[in-house]
Amino acid sequence: MSPASPRRPYPGALTPTTRPYAPLPLFNLRRLPRLAELAWRYGGAKKFANLFAAERDYRRRAVRPAARPYLFRADPDSECDVNCPYCWQTLAPPRAPAKLSLAAFRAGFDPFADRLLLTFFHFFGEPTWNDELPAMIAHAHRARSATYLSTNLQRDDDAYHADLLSSGLDLLTINLDAATPETYRRMKPRADFDRLRRNIERIVAKRRTLRRPPHLVFQVLVTRFNEPELPVLRDLARRWGADYLDLKPTGFLPDDSWLPLDRRHHLMQNPPGRISCAQPWTNLTLLADGRYFPCCAFPGDFALAAAGADAEAVWNGEALQAIRAGFRAGELHEFCRECPVARIPRF
């Protein structure tokens, strides 16, 4: 299958840092205790055996791996209209509107459920536009997979938020990105800062009433425009009771004027020639239109199979085998050669 030529990021969209390569970026160290706790809660002999087998398949660059994915990603909704200048949704070619149904989610998730450690409920679109999202999360929770949602939190719906918080969700990331309305409009031109604050305060109040609330993270994609606001953002995160504030580098930028002045917030890459991507061995992504996608990141137009295809057949089908074979031979598939994040450290 030959993928359509994806739109390339803008010039300067990926600026590697000059600081030494580190195998584990410091901003992720805060995640490890929580991830370890979730692995302990949801793991078991079969899941951990599959995890180790998948990592072995990755190291060997197995074309037809014996393991199954231990990560699953669902894209509940294909659309998002906040129009972030640095987002894959903005940079990629437009996609047809689609909402993932609960039935389609179960068809993709269930074949791997007994081996999945973590299920993500976000990708190209804004997931909370899908009314069936709480039911999807609840289904994954009942199947004993940890669940993770990242959202712009622009939906004004208290009942929906209550359903999300009580669905069994384990990790909730709210994309904060600014401490003032002016900066927020620059970061998210079509979003509303007052609505964000209002929804955060309601979420925080509801979360305090729960016996086992989701872990709460505020995420900031650091650019030169919100960099001066980081001290205020830290104060807001503490005031709202976040478990931590995740300051992340941004891989796609309109131009170099967006680059943070502090190089600690630049994207870090492996040395040239070193590819870290393990997605073809560890993850399977289900798009909102029911098709499967090979990875977690790049906004190209590449489907592994038609909508409604058998998930097990997709996992070891010809399209995904061709991608793995490219890694093994050192001649990356066209889709992977275009990917600007393939050399980012895995963690």
Secondary structure as the mmCIF struct_conf table of DSSP 4:
data_model
#
loop_
_struct_conf.conf_type_id
_struct_conf.id
_struct_conf.beg_label_comp_id
_struct_conf.beg_label_asym_id
_struct_conf.beg_label_seq_id
_struct_conf.end_label_comp_id
_struct_conf.end_label_asym_id
_struct_conf.end_label_seq_id
HELX_LH_PP_P HELX_LH_PP_P1 SER A 2 TYR A 10
TURN_TY1_P TURN_TY1_P1 PRO A 11 GLY A 12
BEND BEND1 ALA A 13 ALA A 13
STRN STRN1 PRO A 16 PRO A 16
BEND BEND2 THR A 18 ARG A 19
HELX_LH_PP_P HELX_LH_PP_P2 PRO A 20 TYR A 21
BEND BEND3 PRO A 23 LEU A 24
HELX_RH_3T_P HELX_RH_3T_P1 LEU A 26 ARG A 31
HELX_RH_AL_P HELX_RH_AL_P1 LEU A 32 TYR A 42
HELX_RH_AL_P HELX_RH_AL_P2 ALA A 45 ARG A 60
TURN_TY1_P TURN_TY1_P2 ARG A 61 ARG A 61
BEND BEND4 VAL A 63 ARG A 64
BEND BEND5 ALA A 66 ALA A 67
BEND BEND6 TYR A 70 TYR A 70
STRN STRN2 LEU A 71 ALA A 74
BEND BEND7 PRO A 76 PRO A 76
STRN STRN3 ASP A 77 ASP A 77
BEND BEND8 SER A 78 SER A 78
BEND BEND9 VAL A 82 VAL A 82
TURN_TY1_P TURN_TY1_P3 PRO A 85 TYR A 86
BEND BEND10 CYS A 87 CYS A 87
HELX_RH_AL_P HELX_RH_AL_P3 TRP A 88 LEU A 91
BEND BEND11 ALA A 92 ALA A 92
HELX_LH_PP_P HELX_LH_PP_P3 PRO A 93 PRO A 94
STRN STRN4 LYS A 99 LYS A 99
HELX_RH_AL_P HELX_RH_AL_P4 LEU A 102 PHE A 109
HELX_RH_3T_P HELX_RH_3T_P2 ASP A 110 ARG A 115
BEND BEND12 LEU A 117 LEU A 117
STRN STRN5 LEU A 118 PHE A 120
BEND BEND13 PHE A 123 GLY A 125
HELX_RH_3T_P HELX_RH_3T_P3 PRO A 127 TRP A 129
TURN_TY1_P TURN_TY1_P4 ASP A 131 GLU A 132
HELX_RH_AL_P HELX_RH_AL_P5 LEU A 133 ARG A 142
TURN_TY1_P TURN_TY1_P5 ALA A 143 ARG A 144
STRN STRN6 ALA A 146 THR A 151
HELX_RH_AL_P HELX_RH_AL_P6 ASP A 158 LEU A 165
TURN_TY1_P TURN_TY1_P6 SER A 166 GLY A 168
STRN STRN7 LEU A 171 ASN A 175
BEND BEND14 ALA A 179 THR A 180
HELX_RH_AL_P HELX_RH_AL_P7 PRO A 181 MET A 187
BEND BEND15 LYS A 188 LYS A 188
TURN_TY1_P TURN_TY1_P7 PRO A 189 ARG A 190
HELX_RH_AL_P HELX_RH_AL_P8 PHE A 193 ARG A 207
TURN_TY1_P TURN_TY1_P8 ARG A 208 THR A 209
BEND BEND16 ARG A 211 ARG A 212
HELX_LH_PP_P HELX_LH_PP_P4 PRO A 213 PRO A 214
STRN STRN8 HIS A 215 LEU A 221
TURN_TY1_P TURN_TY1_P9 ARG A 224 ASN A 226
HELX_RH_3T_P HELX_RH_3T_P4 GLU A 227 GLU A 229
HELX_RH_AL_P HELX_RH_AL_P9 LEU A 230 ARG A 239
TURN_TY1_P TURN_TY1_P10 TRP A 240 GLY A 241
BEND BEND17 ASP A 243 ASP A 243
STRN STRN9 TYR A 244 LYS A 248
BEND BEND18 GLY A 251 GLY A 251
BEND BEND19 PRO A 254 ASP A 255
HELX_RH_3T_P HELX_RH_3T_P5 ASP A 256 TRP A 258
BEND BEND20 LEU A 259 LEU A 259
BEND BEND21 LEU A 261 ASP A 262
HELX_RH_3T_P HELX_RH_3T_P6 ARG A 263 HIS A 265
BEND BEND22 HIS A 266 HIS A 266
STRN STRN10 LEU A 267 LEU A 267
HELX_LH_PP_P HELX_LH_PP_P5 MET A 268 MET A 268
HELX_LH_PP_P HELX_LH_PP_P6 ASN A 270 PRO A 271
TURN_TY1_P TURN_TY1_P11 PRO A 272 GLY A 273
HELX_RH_AL_P HELX_RH_AL_P10 GLN A 279 THR A 282
STRN STRN11 ASN A 283 LEU A 286
TURN_TY1_P TURN_TY1_P12 ALA A 288 ASP A 289
BEND BEND23 GLY A 290 GLY A 290
STRN STRN12 TYR A 292 PHE A 293
BEND BEND24 PRO A 294 PRO A 294
BEND BEND25 CYS A 296 ALA A 297
BEND BEND26 LEU A 304 LEU A 304
STRN STRN13 ALA A 305 ALA A 305
TURN_TY1_P TURN_TY1_P13 ALA A 307 GLY A 308
HELX_RH_AL_P HELX_RH_AL_P11 ALA A 311 TRP A 315
TURN_TY1_P TURN_TY1_P14 ASN A 316 ASN A 316
BEND BEND27 GLY A 317 GLY A 317
HELX_RH_AL_P HELX_RH_AL_P12 GLU A 318 ALA A 329
TURN_TY1_P TURN_TY1_P15 GLY A 330 GLY A 330
HELX_RH_AL_P HELX_RH_AL_P13 GLU A 334 ARG A 337
TURN_TY1_P TURN_TY1_P16 GLU A 338 GLU A 338
TURN_TY1_P TURN_TY1_P17 PRO A 340 ARG A 343
BEND BEND28 ILE A 344 ILE A 344
#
